[in-house]
Structure formats: structure tokens, C-alpha cells
């Protein structure tokens, strides 16, 4: 089983009384996720959830996940890894949801307590009704672990070839970042990239101003720190993805006010593209990621080899420019 560097609740929220709940996102061999329906008489009854329950005194998160999966589904946990932590205030109850992904287990999952269970593809989770605390988990499962950010497009055709190569190599989340490009050229390029990304079932997010975004067919908008400072309300519809750059606690709070769907926390390590920026380090990443309440990508000096490590510090995955868009590549 995977270990974890997670802080204790007292370290993260010394003045709160959140109920610490462990939950498991269980996968079958087809990549489907198991969900269970809460009994009507319970809090948030009648809604779907990821199996889990309250930690017992002195119990670890992994221990609680394993116990709950055995009690509720009749399976034995073999291997898991951290996915996300979510804190949610229902008004009558405050919940701290600590979620692990479970890829390896023994036994056949079934509703051991008489509850209805169902295997669902991650893409179909949005069609089900979940308690509010589960919604960030659903977003996590709809996003890949890698986010490739483009560098500048010296030549549009050359850039399109590089994007095609990224998609061929498995990238399923692409951020179009081309700061030197004029508005008309940027919008035209985004509208060219959208059908290409659709063919690969990849998400296209554009790093631009909200006004430009509305003229593109992109799946989502990424707000830079500079753009974030001038936005007071969520600038796009709830059915489009809103990504936000976060470098400190102030920007994180602003991103939460906008109900961001995902955050890129940076810089974790020193980078050649932003040499003047002071790196957060691993503890700095964790301090922000644990409070994000949404999927987080770690950005800055990282690549695909760092996924396991960023997961241990609370991130969904890794984002990067140089790792996927090296200077001088054709």
C-alpha cells in the first residue's frame, strides 16, 4: 500500500471540528469506478457516493479505507494511492474527505450492507447526483494526470505538428499558451486545435483573457495570476472548465471564490522559463494543495516521472512547458 506525507487535521485546521472521512475510488479492469447509493435515512441520503466512512480513533487513512471497503463491499485492499482531500461545510455537518484510488484488491465487490452499487465510467459520473463534498472527486476523475502547456508558436503549422505529436504520445489535457500571439491569430489557432483535440478525446484549455476565450471553441479557460487579479466572479459558464494559476494563499482564496475547477500551483521547483520566481518547494505545494478543494496540478521543474511524488503532496498530477514543449524542437 502507498504511504503518505499528509499532515494531521490539527496541523491543517487547528480550530475546526471536521469529521474525518476516508473514501475509496475503486476501479475495475475496464477502468470503471464503483459508486454506491446512500440509504435514504442517512445524511445526504439517496445520493451516490464513493464508499467510505469515518476514521476510528488512532486509525490511519489507509487503514480506514481498507476497513470500510471490506465492511461495505466485501473486498480486501491490496494497493492504493492518495487522490484528493476535500473539506466541505454542509451547515449541519463539516466533512473532511480523504480519498484514495484503489486499483488492486481481492474479492468481488458487492453491496454487503444491502446498498445499491454500480460500476460507472469516469465520464458518466457527471450524470449522477453526488453530495457536494464528492463533486471535486468527480472532477479529479474526469481529468488526466498530465497537463502539457505549449510554448510559443513561431509558425502555426509547425505548432500544430507539435500538438499532434503530443496527442499521439498520450497527452489528454493541453493548455494553449502563446502570449506573443495577437488576438485574431490566437483565436483562429484555438479554433483549429479544438477539433484536433476532440479526435483524441482530449481537453483543450486556453490561457487567455475571458473575452478572447468566448470566441474560441475551447473546453476551458486558464486564468493567469495577472488575469485572476482583475476577475471578481466566475467569468465562464459552469459547464466549461475553469483552471487558475496559484502561487500563494491569497491567489488560492481568490480561485476558490471563483469556484475554480482546477488549479496549477507553481513554481514547485526552479525553472528555466521563470528563473526569477522563488520555488515553493514540496512543503509549499502541500500547504496550498491541501486547501484547494479541487484538482491540483504541480507546475515548475517537473515531468511525468514526478507523478507519484506530487500525489503524496496532495496534487492531482503534473503540468509543464519544457517537459513537453522543449525549445528548438521542430
C-alpha positions in Angstrom: 0.0 0.0 0.0 1.1 3.5 -0.7 2.4 5.7 2.1 1.5 9.3 2.6 3.1 12.5 4.0 -0.3 14.1 4.8 -0.5 16.5 7.7 -2.8 15.8 10.6 -6.1 17.6 10.8 -4.8 19.6 13.8 -1.9 21.0 11.7 -4.2 22.0 8.8 -7.3 23.1 10.7 -6.5 23.7 14.4 -9.8 25.4 15.1 -12.3 23.2 13.3 -14.4 20.2 14.1 -14.4 18.5 10.7 -15.4 14.8 10.6 -12.5 13.0 9.1 -13.9 10.5 6.5 -11.8 8.1 4.4 -13.2 7.0 1.0 -12.0 4.8 -1.8 -12.3 5.3 -5.6 -12.3 1.6 -6.7 -11.5 0.7 -10.3 -12.3 -2.5 -12.2 -10.3 -4.0 -15.0 -12.2 -1.9 -17.5 -11.3 1.5 -15.9 -14.8 1.9 -14.4 -15.4 3.3 -10.9 -17.6 1.8 -8.3 -20.2 4.1 -6.7 -22.8 3.2 -4.0 -26.1 4.8 -3.2 -26.6 6.2 0.3 -29.6 4.9 2.3 -32.4 7.4 2.4 -32.4 7.7 6.2 -28.7 8.9 6.3 -27.2 12.4 5.9 -27.3 13.1 2.2 -29.4 10.0 1.7 -30.5 8.9 -1.8 -27.3 10.3 -3.4 -24.5 8.4 -4.9 -21.1 8.3 -3.1 -17.7 6.7 -3.2 -17.5 4.0 -0.5 -16.0 5.0 2.8 -16.7 6.2 6.3 -15.4 8.0 9.4 -12.0 7.2 10.8 -11.9 5.5 14.1 -9.6 6.8 16.9 -6.0 6.2 16.1 -6.8 4.8 12.7 -4.7 5.7 9.6 -6.4 6.8 6.4 -5.2 3.7 4.5 -6.4 1.5 7.4 -9.9 3.2 7.4 -10.2 2.8 3.6 -9.3 -0.9 3.8 -11.7 -1.5 6.7 -14.6 0.4 5.0 -14.2 -1.4 1.7 -14.3 -4.7 3.4 -17.3 -3.8 5.5 -19.3 -2.2 2.7 -18.1 -4.1 -0.4 -16.6 -7.3 0.9 -13.2 -6.7 -0.8 -9.7 -6.6 0.6 -7.5 -3.6 -0.2 -4.1 -4.5 -1.8 -2.8 -1.2 -3.1 -4.0 2.4 -3.1 -2.6 5.9 -3.6 -3.8 9.4 -2.4 -6.1 11.2 -4.8 -7.6 14.3 -3.1 -8.6 15.9 0.2 -11.8 17.9 0.3 -13.3 20.0 3.1 -16.9 20.9 2.9 -19.3 22.6 5.3 -22.9 21.3 4.9 -24.1 23.7 7.5 -25.3 20.9 9.9 -22.1 18.9 9.4 -18.5 19.7 8.4 -16.7 16.9 6.5 -13.0 16.4 5.7 -13.0 13.8 2.9 -9.7 12.0 2.4 -9.8 10.0 -0.8 -7.6 7.2 -2.1 -7.6 5.5 -5.5 -7.8 1.7 -5.3 -6.5 -0.2 -8.4 -5.7 -3.6 -6.7 -8.0 -5.5 -4.4 -9.1 -9.1 -3.7 -12.6 -10.3 -3.8 -15.7 -9.4 -5.8 -17.3 -6.0 -4.9 -21.0 -6.1 -3.9 -23.3 -4.2 -1.7 -22.6 -6.1 1.5 -24.9 -3.8 3.6 -27.8 -4.1 1.1 -26.9 -0.8 -0.6 -27.1 -0.4 -4.4 -23.7 -0.4 -6.1 -22.8 0.3 -9.7 -19.8 0.4 -12.0 -19.6 3.7 -14.0 -17.1 5.1 -16.4 -15.4 8.3 -15.2 -17.1 10.3 -18.0 -20.5 9.2 -16.9 -20.1 10.3 -13.2 -21.3 13.8 -14.1 -24.7 12.3 -14.8 -25.2 11.1 -11.2 -26.2 13.1 -8.2 -23.5 13.2 -5.5 -23.2 15.0 -2.2 -21.4 18.4 -2.6 -18.2 17.1 -0.9 -17.9 14.4 -3.6 -18.0 16.8 -6.6 -14.3 17.7 -6.5 -13.6 14.0 -6.5 -15.7 13.6 -9.7 -13.7 16.4 -11.3 -10.4 14.7 -10.4 -11.6 11.5 -12.1 -12.5 13.4 -15.3 -9.0 14.9 -15.6 -5.8 13.1 -16.7 -2.6 13.2 -14.6 -0.6 15.2 -17.1 -1.2 18.7 -18.4 1.0 19.8 -21.3 1.4 23.6 -21.8 2.5 24.9 -25.1 5.4 27.3 -25.6 5.3 30.0 -28.3 4.2 29.2 -31.8 6.8 30.6 -34.1 5.0 29.0 -37.0 1.3 27.9 -36.7 1.7 24.9 -38.9 4.9 23.8 -37.1 3.0 24.3 -33.8 0.1 22.2 -35.0 2.5 19.4 -35.8 4.0 19.5 -32.3 0.5 19.4 -30.8 -0.4 16.4 -33.0 2.7 14.7 -31.7 1.8 15.4 -28.1 -1.7 13.9 -28.6 -0.2 10.9 -30.4 2.0 10.3 -27.3 -1.0 10.2 -25.0 -1.5 13.8 -23.7 -5.2 14.3 -23.0 -5.1 17.8 -21.4 -3.5 20.6 -23.4 -3.2 24.2 -22.4 -2.7 26.6 -25.3 -0.3 29.3 -24.1 1.0 31.8 -26.7 1.5 35.1 -25.0 3.1 36.8 -28.0 0.3 36.0 -30.4 -2.2 38.6 -31.5 -5.9 38.1 -30.6 -7.1 37.2 -34.0 -4.3 34.7 -34.6 -4.7 33.1 -31.1 -8.5 32.7 -31.5 -8.0 31.2 -35.0 -5.4 28.7 -33.7 -7.6 27.7 -30.7 -10.5 27.0 -33.1 -8.1 24.8 -35.2 -7.0 22.9 -32.2 -10.4 22.1 -30.8 -11.5 19.6 -33.5 -8.0 18.0 -33.3 -8.3 17.6 -29.6 -11.8 16.2 -29.9 -10.5 13.4 -32.2 -8.3 12.3 -29.3 -10.9 12.9 -26.6 -8.5 15.5 -25.1 -9.4 18.7 -23.3 -8.2 22.0 -24.7 -7.8 24.8 -22.2 -6.7 28.3 -23.4 -4.5 30.6 -21.4 -6.0 34.0 -22.3 -8.5 36.7 -21.3 -12.1 35.7 -20.8 -13.2 37.9 -23.7 -10.9 36.0 -26.1 -12.0 32.7 -24.6 -15.6 33.3 -25.6 -14.5 33.5 -29.3 -12.8 30.1 -29.2 -14.3 26.6 -29.1 -12.0 25.6 -26.2 -13.3 23.3 -23.5 -11.9 25.6 -20.8 -10.2 28.8 -19.7 -6.9 29.2 -17.8 -6.6 32.4 -15.8 -3.0 33.6 -15.2 -2.3 35.3 -11.9 -2.4 38.7 -13.6 -5.9 37.9 -15.1 -7.1 36.5 -11.8 -6.4 39.8 -10.0 -8.9 41.5 -12.2 -11.7 39.0 -12.0 -14.4 39.2 -9.2 -16.8 36.5 -10.3 -16.5 33.2 -12.3 -16.0 34.5 -15.8 -17.3 31.5 -17.7 -20.3 29.1 -17.5 -20.2 26.2 -15.0 -20.2 23.7 -17.9 -16.8 24.9 -19.1 -13.6 24.1 -17.2 -12.0 26.9 -15.2 -8.3 26.5 -14.5 -6.5 29.1 -12.3 -2.8 29.8 -11.7 -2.0 29.9 -7.9 1.3 30.9 -6.3 0.2 31.8 -2.8 -2.6 31.6 -0.3 -4.1 34.9 -1.5 -4.5 33.6 -5.0 -5.8 30.3 -3.8 -8.6 32.1 -1.9 -9.5 34.1 -4.9 -9.6 31.0 -7.1 -11.9 29.4 -4.5 -14.2 32.4 -4.7 -14.5 31.9 -8.4 -15.3 28.2 -7.9 -12.3 27.1 -10.0 -12.5 23.6 -11.3 -8.7 23.0 -11.1 -5.6 24.9 -10.0 -2.0 24.9 -11.3 0.2 25.6 -8.3 3.7 27.0 -9.2 6.6 27.0 -9.1 7.3 23.9 -7.2 11.0 23.8 -8.2 13.2 26.2 -10.1 12.5 26.5 -13.8 14.4 27.8 -16.9 11.2 29.5 -18.1 10.7 31.6 -14.9 14.2 31.8 -13.3 13.2 34.9 -11.3 10.4 33.1 -9.3 11.1 31.7 -5.9 10.2 28.0 -5.8 7.5 26.8 -3.3 9.2 23.5 -2.6 7.4 20.3 -1.7 6.1 21.6 1.6 4.8 24.8 -0.1 3.0 22.7 -2.7 1.4 20.6 0.0 0.3 23.6 2.1 -1.6 25.0 -0.8 -2.8 21.7 -2.4 -4.4 20.5 0.9 -6.6 23.6 1.0 -7.5 23.7 -2.7 -10.7 21.6 -2.6 -10.3 20.9 -6.3 -7.9 19.0 -8.5 -4.4 20.5 -8.4 -1.5 20.2 -10.9 2.0 20.8 -9.7 4.0 23.1 -12.1 7.6 24.1 -12.2 10.6 21.9 -12.9 8.6 18.6 -13.1 7.8 16.0 -15.6 5.8 12.7 -15.9 8.3 10.9 -13.7 7.2 13.0 -10.7 3.5 12.0 -10.7 3.8 9.6 -7.7 5.7 12.2 -5.7 3.2 15.1 -6.3 0.4 12.7 -5.4 2.0 12.2 -2.0 1.9 16.0 -1.5 -1.7 16.4 -2.5 -1.6 17.2 -6.2 -3.7 15.5 -9.0 -0.8 15.5 -11.4 1.9 17.4 -13.2 1.8 20.3 -15.6 4.7 21.6 -17.6 6.0 23.6 -20.6 9.6 22.5 -21.1 8.9 18.8 -20.5 6.6 18.7 -23.5 7.5 21.8 -25.5 11.3 22.0 -25.5 13.0 25.0 -27.1 14.3 24.3 -30.5 12.2 21.2 -31.1 10.6 21.1 -34.6 
